[in-house]
Amino acid sequence: MKKIAIGGGQGFWGDSPDAAIHMIRKADIQYLACDYLAELTLSIMARQKIKDPSKGYAPDFVTRLLKEAGRETFEKKIRIITNAGGMNVQGCVDAIKAWAENENLKGYKIGYVTGDDIKDKIPQLIADGWEFPSMDTAGSNDPDGVTFSDIKDKIYNCNAYIGHEQIQKAIADGADTVITGRAADSALFLAPFAHEFGWADDDWDNLARGIMAGHLLECGGQGAGGNFMYDWRSVPDMEHLGFPIAELTEDTFEITKAPDCGGLISEQSVKEQFLYEVLDPANYYTPDVNVDLSHATITQKGENRVSVAGIKGKERPDTIKLCVGYHKGWKTVSMLSFAWPDAYEKARYCADIIMKKMKERGMKANDVHISFIGLDSLHLGVADKSPETIARLNECVMRIAVFSEDKAECAKIIPEISPLQLNGPQGASFFGGRAHVQEVMALYPTVIPRDALTVESHIITV
């Protein structure tokens, strides 16, 4: 019975390539899929490309992963699929081509998929009457909800979550590596499964299996004991954390990991990732299929091996998710630390001093957020602020974050922080250097008609 194994080699831009390299060298896999893109990553890449047209992709895919283990993937015929192209697919392809030429890898085929970047199509869609409904405020009567009209002149990027079809075509055309921009994370994994097993584009149950295989692998280490809430202490050898591998046949679906590495594949670790980012288990929408995982089963089959079954699929949606990154305003974040005794009281007192000074200076901020690291910066309103807890604090860091649409308003607070080392309660310590005003990029999630996209596959040979 034919079995195809795909390794999940990357969870985000900046993730370690160690697990992927270990899989290439130790695991019996035919494909490696690497997810580099979170929602705002593309906005960061868009800003980079504006400053330098050669940038805008994830260079570490080439400088770290391919440089160290790319030759082995070519020799072992392990094919790589990745969305490392980000906002500059061509730039990423050029970098891979230069690497392959330097390695003298004659015949190395680079596939790439274009069409997710639709910023130039926005004016026509507006003219056609498309309203770009917000997925954040859809059905809401919130008067402060941002509309597309509010942001259309502040946009950095507009990227659609494309599906698996053109990735699959590049694989069918013999690509050793396939580069995309904003492909849906799970589509990177579905494409090779659909290619190998010959699944039709309306074979909803099998497409759903392939999507959920990708869903369990797309976050890298999080699917193998990393970020494990159930029992993180039970995860062995976390300094050598392995990433998950999906093994599928026409009838079976199992998750495992490479030998000789750390991590954990268990019912609990798989269940945590299984439900991650799933809003409605009966209707998990992707560009390729509407997945119903509400009756799925997850069963331990052996050490570091779990079986998944009961996944069903329904017809894919008529619309495609679109992530729009835009300029929202400016922020600055300042901090002062205080030691016991009375750490919180002193930190609170300094925050009050600063806000009084800002009132005197006439600072007009859209929002000011004050929190105390070590007490409530993560738990906010549900933090334990009982007198007993506050009295036991060994240390406390006052954090003031200011947001404004006016850059100059953010800057007003910066010179008021460091003087409090000597001009406020005793024990203040200034660290991290003088704060800077930083741009705030925000995300507007929406949908567009599927037929608004023109997605194409290309291939070059070194």
C-alpha positions as CSV (number, residue, x, y, z in Angstrom):
1,M,0.0,0.0,0.0
2,K,1.4,3.4,-1.0
3,K,2.4,5.6,1.9
4,I,3.5,9.2,1.7
5,A,5.2,11.0,4.6
6,I,5.5,14.8,4.9
7,G,7.5,16.6,7.5
8,G,6.5,19.9,9.0
9,G,9.7,21.9,8.9
10,Q,8.9,25.4,10.0
11,G,6.3,27.0,12.3
12,F,6.9,30.7,11.5
13,W,9.5,33.1,10.2
14,G,12.4,33.0,12.7
15,D,11.7,29.4,13.8
16,S,14.7,27.1,14.2
17,P,15.6,24.9,11.1
18,D,17.2,22.3,13.4
19,A,14.2,19.9,13.4
20,A,13.8,20.2,9.6
21,I,17.5,19.4,9.1
22,H,17.2,16.4,11.4
23,M,14.2,15.1,9.5
24,I,16.0,15.4,6.2
25,R,18.9,13.3,7.6
26,K,17.1,10.8,9.9
27,A,13.4,10.4,8.8
28,D,11.9,8.5,5.9
29,I,10.0,11.4,4.3
30,Q,9.3,12.3,0.7
31,Y,8.3,15.9,1.2
32,L,9.1,18.7,3.6
33,A,6.7,21.6,3.9
34,C,7.7,24.8,5.7
35,D,5.4,27.6,6.8
36,Y,7.0,31.0,7.3
37,L,4.0,33.3,7.3
38,A,1.8,34.7,10.1
39,E,-0.9,37.3,9.4
40,L,1.3,40.4,9.9
41,T,4.5,38.9,8.5
42,L,3.5,40.0,5.0
43,S,3.1,43.6,6.1
44,I,6.6,43.5,7.6
45,M,7.9,42.0,4.4
46,A,6.1,44.6,2.4
47,R,7.8,47.4,4.3
48,Q,11.2,45.7,3.8
49,K,10.5,45.5,0.0
50,I,9.6,49.2,-0.1
51,K,13.0,50.1,1.4
52,D,14.9,47.5,-0.6
53,P,13.3,45.8,-3.7
54,S,15.6,42.7,-3.3
55,K,14.0,41.9,0.1
56,G,10.5,41.0,1.2
57,Y,10.9,37.2,1.5
58,A,12.3,34.8,4.2
59,P,16.0,34.7,3.4
60,D,16.8,32.2,6.1
61,F,15.0,29.5,4.1
62,V,18.0,29.8,1.7
63,T,20.8,30.9,4.1
64,R,20.0,28.4,6.8
65,L,17.9,25.5,5.6
66,L,19.0,25.1,2.0
67,K,22.6,26.1,2.8
68,E,22.9,23.3,5.4
69,A,20.7,20.6,4.0
70,G,19.5,21.5,0.6
71,R,21.9,19.3,-1.3
72,E,20.8,16.3,0.8
73,T,17.1,16.9,-0.1
74,F,18.1,17.0,-3.8
75,E,20.1,13.8,-3.5
76,K,17.5,12.0,-1.5
77,K,14.7,13.3,-3.7
78,I,12.9,15.0,-0.8
79,R,10.8,17.8,-2.3
80,I,10.2,21.1,-0.4
81,I,7.1,23.2,-0.5
82,T,7.2,26.6,1.3
83,N,5.5,30.0,1.4
84,A,8.9,31.6,2.2
85,G,8.4,33.8,-0.9
86,G,6.3,36.2,1.1
87,M,6.0,39.5,-0.7
88,N,8.8,38.8,-3.1
89,V,8.4,35.3,-4.6
90,Q,10.7,36.2,-7.5
91,G,13.4,37.4,-5.1
92,C,13.2,34.1,-3.2
93,V,13.4,32.2,-6.5
94,D,16.5,34.2,-7.6
95,A,18.2,33.4,-4.2
96,I,17.4,29.7,-4.5
97,K,18.7,29.7,-8.1
98,A,22.0,31.4,-7.0
99,W,22.4,28.8,-4.2
100,A,21.7,25.9,-6.5
101,E,24.2,27.2,-9.1
102,N,26.8,27.7,-6.4
103,E,26.2,24.1,-5.3
104,N,26.4,22.9,-8.9
105,L,23.1,21.2,-8.7
106,K,22.5,20.7,-12.4
107,G,18.9,20.0,-13.3
108,Y,17.5,21.5,-10.0
109,K,13.9,22.6,-10.7
110,I,12.4,25.5,-8.9
111,G,8.6,25.9,-9.0
112,Y,6.8,29.0,-7.9
113,V,3.2,30.2,-7.7
114,T,2.0,33.7,-8.2
115,G,-1.3,35.4,-7.8
116,D,-1.9,35.8,-4.1
117,D,-0.8,39.5,-4.2
118,I,-3.9,41.4,-5.4
119,K,-3.2,44.9,-4.3
120,D,-3.4,46.2,-7.9
121,K,-6.9,44.6,-8.3
122,I,-8.4,46.5,-5.4
123,P,-9.6,49.6,-7.4
124,Q,-11.4,47.3,-9.9
125,L,-13.0,45.3,-7.1
126,I,-14.2,48.5,-5.5
127,A,-15.6,49.7,-8.8
128,D,-17.4,46.4,-9.2
129,G,-19.1,47.1,-5.9
130,W,-17.3,44.6,-3.7
131,E,-17.6,45.9,-0.1
132,F,-14.7,43.9,1.6
133,P,-16.7,43.0,4.7
134,S,-14.6,42.8,7.9
135,M,-14.2,39.4,9.4
136,D,-13.6,41.1,12.8
137,T,-16.8,43.2,12.8
138,A,-19.1,41.2,10.5
139,G,-22.6,41.2,12.0
140,S,-21.5,43.7,14.7
141,N,-23.1,47.0,15.4
142,D,-19.9,48.4,16.9
143,P,-19.7,52.0,15.8
144,D,-15.9,52.0,16.1
145,G,-15.5,49.1,13.8
146,V,-12.9,49.8,11.1
147,T,-14.3,49.7,7.5
148,F,-12.3,49.1,4.3
149,S,-13.0,52.7,3.3
150,D,-11.2,53.8,6.5
151,I,-8.0,52.0,5.5
152,K,-7.9,51.9,1.7
153,D,-5.4,54.7,1.4
154,K,-3.1,53.2,4.1
155,I,-2.6,49.7,2.7
156,Y,0.7,48.0,2.5
157,N,-0.3,44.6,1.2
158,C,-3.4,42.6,0.1
159,N,-2.7,38.9,0.0
160,A,-5.3,36.2,-0.6
161,Y,-5.0,32.7,1.0
162,I,-4.6,30.6,-2.2
163,G,-5.3,26.9,-2.3
164,H,-3.3,23.8,-3.4
165,E,-4.1,23.5,-7.1
166,Q,-1.2,25.5,-8.6
167,I,1.2,24.1,-6.0
168,Q,0.2,20.7,-7.0
169,K,0.8,21.6,-10.7
170,A,4.4,22.7,-9.9
171,I,5.0,19.4,-8.1
172,A,3.5,17.5,-11.1
173,D,5.9,19.5,-13.3
174,G,8.9,18.0,-11.4
175,A,9.8,20.9,-9.0
176,D,12.3,20.0,-6.4
177,T,11.3,23.1,-4.4
178,V,8.0,25.0,-4.7
179,I,7.9,28.7,-3.6
180,T,4.6,30.5,-2.9
181,G,3.5,33.8,-1.3
182,R,0.4,33.7,0.9
183,A,-0.7,30.2,0.3
184,A,-2.9,28.8,3.1
185,D,-0.6,27.0,5.6
186,S,-2.4,23.7,5.1
187,A,-2.4,23.9,1.3
188,L,1.4,23.5,1.3
189,F,0.8,20.0,2.7
190,L,-2.4,19.1,0.9
191,A,-0.8,19.7,-2.6
192,P,1.7,16.8,-2.4
193,F,-0.8,14.4,-0.9
194,A,-3.3,15.3,-3.7
195,H,-0.6,14.8,-6.3
196,E,0.6,11.5,-5.0
197,F,-2.8,9.9,-4.5
198,G,-4.5,11.6,-7.5
199,W,-7.3,13.2,-5.5
200,A,-9.9,15.1,-7.5
201,D,-10.6,18.7,-6.7
202,D,-14.0,17.8,-5.5
203,D,-13.0,14.7,-3.4
204,W,-14.0,16.6,-0.3
205,D,-13.3,13.9,2.3
206,N,-9.8,13.2,1.1
207,L,-9.0,16.9,0.6
208,A,-10.2,17.4,4.2
209,R,-7.8,14.6,5.4
210,G,-4.9,16.3,3.6
211,I,-5.9,19.7,5.0
212,M,-6.0,18.4,8.6
213,A,-2.6,16.6,8.1
214,G,-1.3,20.1,7.2
215,H,-3.1,21.7,10.0
216,L,-1.3,19.3,12.5
217,L,2.1,20.1,11.0
218,E,2.0,23.8,10.0
219,C,3.0,25.1,13.5
220,G,6.2,23.0,13.7
221,G,7.2,22.2,17.2
222,Q,3.8,23.1,18.6
223,G,2.5,19.9,17.1
224,A,5.1,17.7,18.9
225,G,5.1,18.8,22.5
226,G,6.2,22.5,22.1
227,N,3.9,25.0,23.8
228,F,2.2,22.0,25.4
229,M,-0.4,23.0,28.0
230,Y,-1.5,19.5,29.1
231,D,1.8,18.5,30.7
232,W,4.9,20.3,29.4
233,R,7.1,18.6,32.0
234,S,6.5,15.3,30.2
235,V,8.1,16.4,27.0
236,P,11.5,14.7,26.7
237,D,14.7,16.3,25.4
238,M,13.0,19.6,24.5
239,E,16.4,21.2,23.6
240,H,16.3,18.8,20.6
241,L,12.6,19.1,19.9
242,G,11.5,17.2,16.8
243,F,8.7,18.4,14.6
244,P,5.7,16.3,13.5
245,I,5.5,14.1,10.4
246,A,2.2,13.1,8.7
247,E,2.0,9.6,7.1
248,L,-1.0,9.0,4.9
249,T,-2.2,6.1,2.8
250,E,-5.5,5.9,1.0
251,D,-7.0,4.5,4.2
252,T,-4.9,5.7,7.1
253,F,-3.7,8.9,8.6
254,E,-1.0,8.9,11.3
255,I,1.2,11.5,13.0
256,T,4.7,10.7,14.2
257,K,8.1,12.2,14.3
258,A,11.7,11.5,13.3
259,P,13.8,9.0,15.4
260,D,16.6,10.2,17.7
261,C,15.1,13.5,18.7
262,G,13.1,15.1,21.5
263,G,9.4,16.0,21.6
264,L,6.2,14.1,22.1
265,I,3.5,12.8,19.8
266,S,0.5,11.8,22.0
267,E,-3.2,12.0,22.0
268,Q,-3.1,15.1,24.1
269,S,-0.4,16.9,22.1
270,V,-2.2,16.2,18.8
271,K,-5.6,17.3,20.2
272,E,-4.2,20.6,21.3
273,Q,-2.9,21.4,17.8
274,F,-6.0,19.8,16.2
275,L,-8.3,22.4,17.7
276,Y,-5.9,25.3,17.3
277,E,-7.4,28.2,15.3
278,V,-10.6,26.2,14.5
279,L,-13.6,28.3,15.1
280,D,-16.4,25.8,14.3
281,P,-15.3,22.2,14.3
282,A,-18.1,21.3,11.9
283,N,-17.2,24.1,9.5
284,Y,-13.4,24.8,9.3
285,Y,-13.2,26.9,6.2
286,T,-10.1,26.7,3.9
287,P,-9.6,27.7,0.3
288,D,-9.7,24.0,-0.7
289,V,-12.5,22.5,1.3
290,N,-14.8,23.1,4.2
291,V,-13.6,20.6,6.9
292,D,-15.9,18.8,9.3
293,L,-13.8,17.5,12.2
294,S,-16.6,17.4,14.7
295,H,-16.7,13.6,14.7
296,A,-12.9,12.9,14.3
297,T,-11.1,10.4,16.5
298,I,-7.5,10.6,17.7
299,T,-6.0,7.4,19.0
300,Q,-2.6,6.5,20.4
301,K,-1.1,3.7,18.2
302,G,2.3,3.4,19.8
303,E,5.2,5.4,21.1
304,N,5.1,8.8,19.4
305,R,2.5,7.6,16.9
306,V,-1.1,8.7,16.8
307,S,-3.9,7.8,14.4
308,V,-6.5,10.3,13.1
309,A,-9.8,9.2,11.6
310,G,-13.3,10.4,11.0
311,I,-12.6,13.6,9.1
312,K,-15.1,14.7,6.5
313,G,-15.2,17.4,3.9
314,K,-17.8,19.6,2.3
315,E,-17.7,21.8,-0.8
316,R,-15.2,24.7,-0.6
317,P,-16.5,28.2,0.0
318,D,-17.1,30.7,-2.9
319,T,-15.0,33.3,-1.2
320,I,-11.3,33.4,-0.3
321,K,-9.8,35.0,2.8
322,L,-7.9,38.2,2.2
323,C,-5.4,39.7,4.6
324,V,-5.0,43.4,4.3
325,G,-2.1,45.0,6.1
326,Y,-2.3,48.7,6.7
327,H,-0.7,51.6,8.6
328,K,-2.7,52.3,11.8
329,G,-0.5,54.8,13.6
330,W,2.4,55.0,16.0
331,K,3.4,53.6,19.4
332,T,6.0,53.9,22.0
333,V,6.7,51.6,25.0
334,S,8.6,52.6,28.1
335,M,9.5,50.6,31.2
336,L,11.0,51.2,34.7
337,S,11.7,48.3,37.1
338,F,11.4,48.4,40.9
339,A,12.6,46.1,43.6
340,W,11.1,44.9,46.9
341,P,9.9,46.4,49.3
342,D,6.8,48.0,48.0
343,A,7.7,47.3,44.4
344,Y,4.1,47.6,43.0
345,E,3.3,50.7,45.1
346,K,6.4,52.5,43.8
347,A,5.7,51.5,40.2
348,R,2.1,52.6,40.4
349,Y,3.2,55.9,41.9
350,C,5.7,56.6,39.1
351,A,3.0,55.8,36.5
352,D,0.8,58.4,38.1
353,I,3.6,61.0,38.0
354,I,4.2,60.3,34.3
355,M,0.5,60.6,33.4
356,K,0.2,63.9,35.3
357,K,3.2,65.2,33.4
358,M,1.6,64.1,30.1
359,K,-1.6,66.0,31.0
360,E,0.5,69.1,31.7
361,R,2.2,68.7,28.3
362,G,-1.2,68.3,26.5
363,M,-0.4,64.9,25.1
364,K,-3.3,63.7,22.8
365,A,-3.0,60.0,22.6
366,N,-5.6,57.7,21.1
367,D,-4.8,55.1,23.8
368,V,-2.6,54.7,26.8
369,H,-2.1,51.3,28.4
370,I,-0.4,50.9,31.7
371,S,0.4,47.5,33.1
372,F,2.9,46.0,35.6
373,I,5.0,43.1,34.5
374,G,5.1,40.5,37.2
375,L,1.6,41.3,38.3
376,D,-1.0,42.0,35.6
377,S,0.7,42.5,32.2
378,L,-0.5,39.1,30.9
379,H,-3.6,38.5,33.0
380,L,-5.0,42.1,33.0
381,G,-8.3,42.4,34.8
382,V,-8.3,38.8,36.2
383,A,-4.9,39.1,37.8
384,D,-4.6,38.4,41.5
385,K,-4.0,41.9,43.1
386,S,-4.8,41.0,46.7
387,P,-2.7,42.8,49.3
388,E,-1.0,39.5,50.1
389,T,0.1,39.0,46.5
390,I,1.3,42.6,46.1
391,A,3.2,42.5,49.4
392,R,5.1,39.3,48.2
393,L,6.3,40.8,44.9
394,N,10.1,40.7,44.7
395,E,10.1,43.0,41.7
396,C,7.7,44.8,39.4
397,V,8.2,46.5,36.0
398,M,6.0,49.5,35.1
399,R,5.2,49.4,31.4
400,I,3.5,52.3,29.7
401,A,2.4,51.9,26.0
402,V,1.1,54.9,24.1
403,F,-0.7,54.7,20.8
404,S,-1.5,57.7,18.6
405,E,-2.2,58.4,15.0
406,D,0.2,61.4,15.4
407,K,3.8,60.4,15.7
408,A,4.7,63.6,17.6
409,E,2.2,62.8,20.4
410,C,3.8,59.4,21.0
411,A,7.2,61.1,21.4
412,K,6.2,63.4,24.2
413,I,6.4,60.7,26.8
414,I,9.9,59.4,26.0
415,P,12.0,62.1,27.8
416,E,9.9,61.7,31.0
417,I,10.9,58.1,31.8
418,S,14.6,58.0,32.7
419,P,14.6,61.1,35.0
420,L,12.4,59.1,37.4
421,Q,15.5,57.1,38.4
422,L,16.4,60.0,40.6
423,N,13.2,62.1,40.6
424,G,10.8,59.6,41.9
425,P,10.5,56.9,44.6
426,Q,13.7,55.1,45.5
427,G,14.8,51.9,43.7
428,A,13.8,52.7,40.1
429,S,16.0,51.1,37.4
430,F,15.9,52.2,33.8
431,F,16.7,49.5,31.2
432,G,16.5,48.7,27.6
433,G,17.7,52.1,26.4
434,R,15.7,55.1,25.4
435,A,12.4,54.2,23.9
436,H,11.6,54.9,20.2
437,V,8.5,55.7,18.4
438,Q,7.5,52.7,16.2
439,E,5.0,52.3,13.4
440,V,1.9,50.2,14.2
441,M,0.8,47.9,11.4
442,A,-2.7,46.4,11.7
443,L,-4.6,43.6,10.0
444,Y,-7.9,43.9,8.2
445,P,-9.2,40.4,7.5
446,T,-11.8,40.1,4.8
447,V,-12.9,38.0,1.9
448,I,-13.0,38.3,-1.9
449,P,-14.7,36.4,-4.7
450,R,-12.8,33.3,-5.7
451,D,-12.9,34.4,-9.4
452,A,-11.0,37.6,-8.5
453,L,-7.8,35.6,-8.4
454,T,-5.5,34.6,-11.2
455,V,-3.1,32.1,-9.7
456,E,-0.4,30.6,-11.9
457,S,2.4,28.1,-11.6
458,H,5.8,28.5,-13.1
459,I,9.0,26.5,-13.2
460,I,12.7,27.1,-14.0
461,T,15.6,24.6,-14.2
462,V,19.1,25.4,-13.0
